[in-house]
């Protein structure tokens, strides 16, 4: 298999329980929480589509039916909107179900990100593929995944997205030890990576963000990876093993990343996206100015 083979598929791990958003996620998937008027997973899938990825694989679990329903055709809703002449809403609804080819695979147990990615092995096959986490919403003129695809095409090796993170927050991330590569100032050849290190032990301030471009040999490395803390199989550990076998790159993307996986990050993202909306931004900005803060 050629490492520069065109990437068509993107894997979206979405089987987590979303405990940080309880009680809102007791009966609905975290991925379906709305940022303004779209669920967070739709923003990330739109990024995949804008990057040229046409085949979407969503790894789901118990209680995730709402995700499947959202990306399926809703004939009753379409008929309802058409009968009432609500053509703008009708086009929005139709666009959701027509923009992707989607397959689903079940993760029976919550055994970590590496395990979730491994569940997609049969659907991915012998192709390079993307992994995109719905917690990370990245607002960029050139989609983050498109930036990474350009790196992959130039260097022919797996790529992980990285971002500088304050040392006080570094223990929440996987962190790379990398050597600068090329002349962009944004690319690093990964020498090693550490999952959630203490600040004083972190090899750098470059944290891995929820975007990956991987070659199918990662599956073998994940299978060889032993369970770590909490009995989970970490993708970071599989990537460390892969980096021994082939060049692995960290790319510091351009764009604004919103951590929608925690409440404060979710609120910030909601404000930012609302302010950018032509139909909401002006009135919302005036409302914010009126607050006594």
C-alpha positions in Angstrom: 0.0 0.0 0.0 1.3 3.5 -0.9 1.4 5.9 2.1 0.3 8.7 -0.2 -2.9 6.9 -1.3 -5.8 9.4 -1.3 -7.7 9.5 2.0 -11.4 9.0 1.8 -12.5 7.8 5.2 -12.9 9.5 8.6 -13.6 7.7 11.9 -15.6 9.5 14.6 -15.4 7.9 18.0 -18.8 8.8 19.6 -19.4 6.0 22.2 -18.5 7.9 25.3 -21.0 8.5 28.1 -20.5 12.3 28.3 -20.3 12.3 32.1 -18.9 15.9 32.2 -22.2 17.2 30.9 -24.6 15.3 33.2 -27.5 15.6 33.7 -28.0 16.9 30.1 -26.4 13.8 28.7 -28.4 11.3 30.8 -30.8 10.6 27.9 -29.1 12.2 24.9 -25.6 11.8 23.4 -23.0 14.5 24.2 -22.3 14.7 20.5 -25.9 16.0 19.9 -25.6 19.0 22.3 -26.3 22.1 20.1 -23.8 24.8 19.4 -26.3 27.5 18.5 -28.5 25.4 16.2 -26.3 22.5 15.1 -25.1 19.5 17.2 -21.4 19.6 17.9 -20.7 16.4 15.8 -22.1 18.1 12.7 -19.5 20.8 12.9 -16.7 18.2 12.8 -18.4 16.2 10.1 -18.7 19.4 8.0 -15.0 19.9 8.4 -14.4 16.4 7.1 -16.6 17.0 4.1 -14.9 20.4 3.4 -11.6 18.6 3.5 -12.7 16.1 0.8 -13.4 13.1 3.1 -16.5 11.3 1.7 -16.9 8.2 3.8 -17.8 8.7 7.5 -17.5 5.9 10.1 -19.1 6.7 13.4 -18.2 4.5 16.4 -21.3 4.5 18.6 -22.5 2.8 21.8 -25.6 2.4 23.9 -28.0 5.3 23.8 -26.5 6.9 20.7 -29.5 6.4 18.3 -30.1 10.1 18.1 -26.8 10.4 16.1 -28.0 7.9 13.5 -31.4 9.6 13.3 -29.8 13.0 12.8 -27.9 11.9 9.7 -30.7 9.8 8.3 -33.4 10.9 6.0 -36.5 12.2 7.9 -39.4 11.8 5.4 -42.1 12.9 7.9 -40.2 16.1 8.8 -39.5 16.9 5.1 -43.2 16.4 4.2 -44.2 18.6 7.1 -41.8 21.5 6.0 -42.7 21.2 2.3 -46.4 21.3 3.0 -46.0 24.6 4.9 -43.6 26.2 2.4 -40.7 26.3 4.9 -38.2 25.8 2.1 -35.1 27.2 3.8 -35.5 24.7 6.7 -36.4 21.9 4.3 -33.1 22.5 2.4 -31.1 22.5 5.7 -32.7 19.2 6.8 -32.1 17.6 3.4 -28.5 18.8 3.3 -27.7 16.9 6.6 -28.7 13.5 5.2 -27.2 14.0 1.8 -23.8 15.4 2.6 -22.1 12.2 3.7 -22.0 8.4 3.2 -22.1 7.1 6.8 -21.6 3.7 8.4 -21.9 2.8 12.1 -20.0 0.3 14.2 -20.6 -0.4 17.9 -18.1 -0.2 20.7 -19.5 -2.5 23.3 -17.3 -1.5 26.2 -15.7 1.9 27.0 -12.1 0.8 26.8 -10.4 4.0 25.6 -9.8 5.9 22.3 -7.4 3.3 21.0 -10.1 0.6 21.4 -12.7 2.8 19.8 -10.5 3.3 16.7 -9.8 -0.5 16.6 -13.6 -1.1 16.2 -13.5 0.6 12.8 -10.8 -1.7 11.4 -13.0 -3.8 9.1 -14.7 -0.7 7.7 -11.5 1.2 7.2 -9.7 -1.7 5.5 -6.2 -1.3 4.0 -6.4 2.5 3.6 -5.0 5.5 5.3 -7.8 7.3 7.3 -8.6 10.2 9.5 -9.8 10.2 13.1 -11.7 13.2 14.3 -13.0 13.8 17.8 -16.2 15.7 18.2 -15.0 17.4 21.4 -12.7 19.6 19.4 -14.3 22.2 17.2 -11.7 24.0 15.1 -12.7 27.2 13.3 -10.2 27.9 10.5 -10.4 29.5 7.0 -8.7 26.3 5.7 -10.2 23.3 7.6 -7.8 21.8 10.0 -8.1 18.4 8.4 -7.4 19.9 5.0 -4.2 21.4 6.4 -3.2 18.0 7.7 -4.0 16.2 4.4 -1.6 18.6 2.7 1.1 17.5 5.1 0.3 13.9 4.6 0.5 14.2 0.8 3.8 16.0 1.1 5.5 13.7 3.7 3.6 10.4 3.2 3.4 9.6 6.9 0.9 9.7 9.8 0.1 13.2 11.2 -1.3 14.3 14.5 -2.6 17.8 15.1 -0.8 19.7 17.9 -1.4 23.0 19.7 0.6 24.9 22.2 -1.0 24.6 25.6 -0.1 26.4 28.9 2.0 24.2 31.2 -0.7 24.4 33.9 -3.1 22.6 31.6 -0.7 20.1 29.9 -1.6 17.2 32.2 -4.9 16.9 30.4 -3.4 16.0 27.1 -1.1 13.7 25.2 2.1 15.6 24.6 4.8 15.2 21.8 8.5 15.3 22.0 9.3 16.6 18.5 12.1 17.9 16.3 11.3 20.7 13.8 10.8 19.5 10.3 10.8 21.5 7.1 10.8 25.3 7.0 7.2 26.1 8.0 7.8 26.3 11.7 4.7 24.3 12.2 5.8 20.7 11.5 7.6 18.4 13.9 9.0 14.9 13.5 7.7 13.0 16.6 10.4 11.3 18.6 8.1 10.3 21.5 4.8 11.2 23.1 3.5 11.0 26.6 -0.1 10.6 27.8 -1.2 13.2 30.4 2.2 14.0 31.9 2.8 16.1 35.0 3.7 19.7 34.0 7.3 19.3 35.2 7.7 16.1 33.2 6.1 17.1 29.9 8.6 16.9 27.0 7.1 20.1 25.4 4.1 22.4 25.5 2.7 20.8 22.2 -0.4 18.9 23.0 -2.2 16.5 20.7 -5.6 17.8 19.6 -8.5 15.6 18.3 -7.4 15.3 14.7 -5.3 12.4 13.4 -4.3 11.1 9.9 -3.2 7.5 10.3 -2.0 4.6 8.2 -3.7 1.2 8.6 -0.7 -0.3 10.3 -1.8 1.6 13.4 -4.4 -1.2 14.0 -1.7 -3.8 14.6 0.1 -1.5 17.0 -3.1 -0.8 18.9 -3.7 -4.6 19.2 -0.3 -5.0 20.8 -0.9 -2.2 23.2 -1.5 -3.2 26.8 -4.3 -1.7 28.8 -3.3 1.3 30.9 -4.9 3.3 33.7 -8.6 2.4 34.1 -8.2 -0.6 31.9 -8.2 1.6 28.8 -6.3 1.1 25.5 -4.8 4.5 24.6 -4.3 5.7 21.0 -1.2 7.6 22.2 0.4 4.3 23.2 -0.3 2.8 19.8 1.1 5.9 18.1 4.3 5.6 20.2 4.8 2.1 18.8 4.0 3.2 15.3 6.6 6.0 15.5 9.3 3.4 16.0 8.2 1.7 12.7 7.8 4.8 10.5 8.0 8.6 10.5 5.2 10.3 12.5 4.6 14.0 12.3 3.0 16.6 14.6 1.4 19.6 12.8 0.7 22.8 14.6 -2.5 23.9 12.7 -3.7 27.4 12.1 -7.2 28.2 13.5 -9.1 28.6 16.7 -9.8 25.4 18.7 -12.7 25.2 21.0 -12.7 22.4 23.6 -16.4 21.6 23.5 -15.8 18.6 25.8 -16.0 20.8 28.9 -18.7 23.2 30.0 -16.7 26.4 29.9 -15.2 25.6 26.5 -18.7 24.7 25.2 -20.1 28.0 26.4 -17.2 29.9 24.8 -17.8 28.1 21.5 -21.5 28.9 21.6 -20.8 32.6 22.1 -18.1 32.7 19.4 -20.2 30.9 16.8 -23.3 33.0 17.6 -21.4 36.2 17.2 -20.3 35.1 13.7 -23.8 34.5 12.5 -25.3 37.1 10.2 -28.8 36.5 11.5 -27.8 36.5 15.2 -24.4 38.3 15.6 -25.5 41.9 15.6 -28.4 41.5 18.1 -26.4 39.1 20.3 -23.4 41.5 20.4 -25.7 44.3 21.5 -27.2 42.1 24.2 -23.7 41.2 25.5 -22.8 44.9 25.7 -25.9 45.5 27.8 -24.9 43.1 30.5 -23.4 44.4 33.7 -20.2 42.3 33.8 
